[in-house]
Amino acid sequence: MSLVDSAMTREVLRDISKRPLDISGLDVHVTHGVIYLRGTLDKVRGYDEDLNIGEELHLLIKLLRQKSGIRDIVCEVELAGPSVIEQMSSQTKRVA
């Protein structure tokens, strides 16, 4: 890995760590200006229950695309947490 790629990888990891996301299962590296995100993403334990991991990932990708030197993002991330059906049933329980 070149010095530029390793510096960009550290910068991307620093930006990701500012979000309320558990990235312990996420592999992040940058090669020739392309960010590769692979693995599992979850919310930080004890953080707000209403946090939508999918929306956070979308915002994160949007922020990363704005960085200078980034040409593309390859996102092969699996979102952890409750399924859509489980989320809907928990919202129904709160309303009732």
C-alpha positions, 0 to 999 in steps of 0.5 A, spaced: 500 500 500 502 506 498 503 512 503 498 516 499 493 510 500 495 508 507 494 516 509 487 516 506 485 510 509 487 513 516 483 519 514 477 515 512 477 511 518 477 517 522 471 520 519 467 514 520 469 514 527 465 520 528 459 517 526 455 513 532 457 506 528 460 500 531 465 499 525 469 493 529 466 488 523 468 493 518 474 492 513 476 499 510 481 501 505 483 505 500 487 504 493 488 509 488 483 513 490 477 508 491 474 507 498 473 499 499 468 498 505 466 491 506 463 487 512 458 488 518 456 495 520 452 496 527 450 502 531 454 503 537 451 499 543 447 504 548 446 509 543 439 512 541 434 506 539 431 510 533 438 510 529 437 508 522 443 504 520 442 505 513 441 512 513 447 513 517 451 509 512 448 513 506 450 519 510 457 517 511 458 515 503 455 522 501 460 525 506 466 520 503 464 522 496 466 529 497 473 528 500 478 530 495 482 525 492 476 520 492 474 517 485 469 512 487 466 508 493 465 500 493 460 499 499 459 491 500 456 492 507 451 488 511 447 492 516 446 489 523 441 490 527 433 488 527 430 486 520 425 491 517 419 486 520 422 487 527 423 494 526 416 495 524 413 490 530 417 494 535 414 501 532 407 498 532 408 496 540 410 503 541 404 506 538 399 501 541 
